[in-house]
Every structure is written in structure tokens, then in C-alpha cells.
Amino acid sequence: RQSSEVGADYFAEDLPRIRRDVQRCHDRQLRSSAGSSLERVVLLITIAPNGSVELDMGDNVTDTAFGRCLSSRYPSWSFRRFEGSPVTLERTYALQ
């Protein structure tokens, strides 16, 4: 598929793994002495045509235990391949 034809629906089967990693990292932060002041996080997930991922968490998240955890996990994320330019998805996760 061309990048102009893909969106969140195209990547739907791969998104649950990201949700699990977000929750795992949040749980890890809650168990740490740092606790958590995050109620939700907005992730910008840029998917390259080869399925690799770049992640932008925003400055308020990057230097937290949660952000460091997610930074260690996202390199293993991969998505289905497509043709064309990278696609960026904005996903908001409520942290519970």
C-alpha cells in the first residue's frame, strides 16, 4: 500500500503491543519511589515504510522513569511495511 492509503486502521493489529508497553512502563513507574504524576500521555509514532518506528513523547515525559522505560521498548516495535513516505500517528493513552 502507498503511504497516502494507510492510517491507524492499517496499523491496528500492531497498536495493542504499544498499549501494553505503555501500561507496563506506567506500572513500573508506579512501583518505583518516583510514583507517577502522569494521567495521560500523547505519543507521536512515526512509522517508516520498512516498518521501523521513531517515537516522540514530548518534553514532559522523556526524562521521567516512564519515558526512559518506553525509550528502551520502542526500538522493538515494528509495523507492516508499505510504500511511500513515513506515516505519523498521534495516540493518546490514559494512564491508570
Secondary structure as UniProt FT lines:
FT   HELIX           3..5
FT   TURN            8..14
FT   HELIX           15..31
FT   TURN            33..34
FT   STRAND          40..47
FT   TURN            49..50
FT   STRAND          53..56
FT   HELIX           59..62
FT   HELIX           65..73
FT   HELIX           74..76
FT   STRAND          87..94
//
